[in-house]
Every structure is written in C-alpha cells, then in structure tokens.
Amino acid sequence: MEEKIRKQLLVGGMVQGVGFRWFARQCAESCHLTGWVANLDDGRVELEVQGLDGDVNRFVGMILRGHGFIRVMEYEERKLPVVSGELDFQIKD
C-alpha cells in the first residue's frame, strides 16, 4: 500500500506571469493532491504537494514538462512531514 508523502518544490525558469500557479493547481487536482503554490520574490515558484507517492511523482513529471509558455529550467525538491487536515490545493498570492 502506498504511503502519503509531502514534498516542497522550488522551480525556476519561465514560471511567473505565464499561468504556472493555475497550471500547477490543475495538475495537483488531476493527481488528487493537496498543498499550495506561491510566487517568490526572486522569480521562482514554491510548491508544497501532498498525496500518495505515485501521484506526487506523476505531478512532478507534469510540471517539469510544462505547458504553453511555461518552462521549468531549475528544480529542487525536499521531503517534508505530512500535514493532517489539509483538504485541497491552494494558490497563494
């Protein structure tokens, strides 16, 4: 049985001003993940995603491939503790 995991992702490239946060939310919802996405002041985007290991890995593949004008050129990830009570995937301002 797959376990729930949580990852923090930091992505850079063409990820601000191109609809990346909405794309990430759509991908997260299609992968049944919870978490959030937010723009950073340095031009990167930070995400935290939580769900089954296979679903998180599928999500990562989707965002790394990009879409339209979205181009991920930098990527970092680290595991985080699972958060209880999180119900959906949010876009933070």
Secondary structure as UniProt FT lines:
FT   STRAND          4..14
FT   HELIX           20..30
FT   TURN            31..32
FT   STRAND          34..39
FT   TURN            41..42
FT   STRAND          45..52
FT   HELIX           53..65
FT   TURN            68..69
FT   STRAND          70..80
FT   TURN            84..85
FT   STRAND          89..92
//
